[in-house]
């Protein structure tokens, strides 16, 4: 096996090849949804990192389309950074990365990853 095929190298390659998608400050109502990243047709998003900031206390659900895969309970003026390198967190083909806010809040998101 060459080093390029080694699983640890693959995780780091995704990290170095990652692109970022920024969701500008967006006002969401209670149970509001915003799309952070829509992959190219036929592609899936492999997430390597995400940063979320909110101005009001809320629960944020990260979702592939409408299916939640991670939740964060954030205080007012709170933020979280999650590193997914090596976790293989990936949506299905043509599934957008979306967020749902359980309470009304202004939300900012920066998601990094690769389309595969």
C-alpha positions as CSV (number, residue, x, y, z in Angstrom):
1,X,0.0,0.0,0.0
2,X,1.4,3.4,-0.9
3,X,1.3,6.2,1.6
4,X,-1.5,8.0,-0.4
5,X,-3.8,5.0,0.2
6,X,-3.0,4.9,3.9
7,X,-6.2,5.9,5.8
8,X,-4.3,8.5,8.0
9,X,-3.0,10.2,4.9
10,X,-6.5,10.3,3.4
11,X,-7.8,12.2,6.4
12,X,-5.0,14.7,6.3
13,X,-5.3,15.1,2.5
14,X,-9.0,16.0,3.0
15,X,-7.9,18.6,5.6
16,X,-5.4,20.2,3.2
17,X,-7.7,20.0,0.2
18,X,-10.7,21.5,2.0
19,X,-12.7,24.5,0.8
20,X,-14.8,26.7,3.0
21,X,-18.4,27.8,2.8
22,X,-19.6,30.8,4.8
23,X,-23.1,31.5,5.8
24,X,-23.3,35.2,6.5
25,X,-25.2,36.3,9.6
26,X,-28.7,34.9,9.1
27,X,-31.8,35.6,11.2
28,X,-33.6,32.3,11.9
29,X,-36.9,32.0,13.7
30,X,-37.7,29.2,16.1
31,X,-37.2,25.9,14.2
32,X,-35.8,27.9,11.3
33,X,-33.5,26.2,8.8
34,X,-30.7,27.5,6.7
35,X,-28.6,25.8,4.0
36,X,-24.9,26.1,4.6
37,X,-23.5,24.2,1.6
38,X,-25.1,22.5,-1.4
39,X,-22.7,20.1,-3.2
40,X,-22.3,20.0,-6.9
41,X,-24.7,17.6,-8.7
42,X,-23.8,13.9,-8.0
43,X,-21.3,14.9,-5.2
44,X,-21.4,14.5,-1.4
45,X,-19.9,16.7,1.2
46,X,-17.2,15.3,3.5
47,X,-17.1,17.7,6.4
48,X,-13.7,18.4,8.1
49,X,-14.5,21.4,10.3
50,X,-17.4,23.7,11.3
51,X,-17.7,26.9,13.3
52,X,-21.1,28.1,14.5
53,X,-21.8,31.4,16.3
54,X,-25.2,32.5,17.7
55,X,-26.5,35.7,19.4
56,X,-29.2,33.9,21.4
57,X,-29.4,30.7,23.5
58,X,-30.4,27.9,21.2
59,X,-29.9,24.3,20.2
60,X,-28.3,23.9,16.7
61,X,-28.8,20.7,14.7
62,X,-26.4,20.0,11.9
63,X,-28.2,18.1,9.2
64,X,-27.7,16.3,6.0
65,X,-30.8,17.5,4.2
66,X,-33.5,17.0,6.9
67,X,-31.7,14.4,9.0
68,X,-29.8,15.6,12.1
69,X,-26.4,14.1,12.8
70,X,-25.0,16.4,15.5
71,X,-26.5,18.9,18.0
72,X,-25.0,21.7,20.0
73,X,-26.6,23.6,22.9
74,X,-25.2,27.1,22.7
75,X,-25.6,30.0,25.2
76,X,-26.4,33.6,24.0
77,X,-23.4,35.0,22.2
78,X,-21.9,31.5,22.1
79,X,-19.9,29.6,19.5
80,X,-18.5,26.2,18.9
81,X,-15.8,24.8,16.6
82,X,-15.8,21.1,15.7
83,X,-13.0,19.3,14.0
84,X,-14.2,16.3,11.9
85,X,-10.9,15.3,10.4
86,X,-10.6,11.6,10.5
87,X,-14.3,11.1,11.5
88,X,-15.6,10.3,8.0
89,X,-18.6,12.6,8.6
90,X,-20.2,12.6,5.1
91,X,-23.6,13.3,3.6
92,X,-25.1,11.4,0.7
93,X,-24.9,12.4,-2.9
94,X,-26.7,15.7,-3.6
95,X,-27.5,16.2,0.2
96,X,-27.0,19.8,1.4
97,X,-25.5,20.6,4.8
98,X,-28.2,22.5,6.7
99,X,-28.7,23.8,10.2
100,X,-31.8,24.1,12.3
101,X,-32.1,26.5,15.2
102,X,-34.5,25.6,18.0
103,X,-35.0,29.2,19.0
104,X,-34.9,32.6,17.2
105,X,-31.3,33.6,16.7
106,X,-28.9,35.3,14.3
107,X,-26.5,32.6,13.2
108,X,-23.1,32.6,11.4
109,X,-21.5,29.4,10.1
110,X,-18.3,28.5,8.4
111,X,-18.1,24.9,7.1
112,X,-14.9,23.4,5.6
113,X,-14.6,20.1,3.7
114,X,-14.3,18.5,0.3
115,X,-16.9,17.3,-2.2
116,X,-16.4,13.6,-3.1
